[in-house]
C-alpha cells in the first residue's frame, strides 16, 4: 500500500474513533425528565435510553443523528402527544441517521403521526395504536409520512390507526 493510502486509512480510522468517543448516552428519568429534553441536550451520535412509563409530549428532532431506545429490552414506553393535533414525532434535516426502537406511539389525532423531512430514519419494533386523523383532513393522512427522506419501517405493529 502506498504511503498516501496508509495516510488516508489512518485519517479515516481516526475520524471514526473520534466520532465514537464523542457519542454519549442520555438517560430519560434519571438524567432528563422528558424525552424531548434529552433530544435537546443530545449531540450527534448520542443514544437516548428511555425508562418504562408514559410520556405525554410531542417530539421534535432537528439536525441531529441519534438513537432513542428502551433502557432495557422492549419495555412499555408509551408516547402520547401533548398536542394530539400535531405530529407525535417530527424528524427534520438530520445530519445522519435517527433510530426509533421500542416505542408505543398512541392516541394521536394529526394527519401524520410520525412526520419525516430530509432525513434518514429507521423505525423498528414500535407499536402504533389508535392514531386517527381528523374527520376532515386538509391533505394526505399517514401513520408515517416522509418527504425527501430515506425511511426503513421494520418489525412494527399497527392497531386501529
VENDA-V33854 format. One line per field, one symbol per residue. ss: DSSP state (A for helix, B for strand, O for the rest). burial: 1 if it has 16 or more other ideal C-beta (glycine too) atoms within 10 Angstrom, else 0. Layout:
ss=???
burial=???
This chain:
ss=OOAAAAAAAAAAAAAAAAAAAAOOBBBBOOOBOOAAAAAAAOOOOBBBBBOOBBBBOOBBBBOOOBBBBBOOOOOOBBBBOOOOOOOOBBBBOOOOBBBBBOOBBBOOOOOBBBBBBOOBBBBBOOBBBOOOOOOOOOOOOBBBBBBOOBBBBBOOBBBOO
burial=00000000000000000000000001011001011101100100111111000010111010011111111000001111100101111111010001111111111111111111001110100111101010000000101111001010100100001
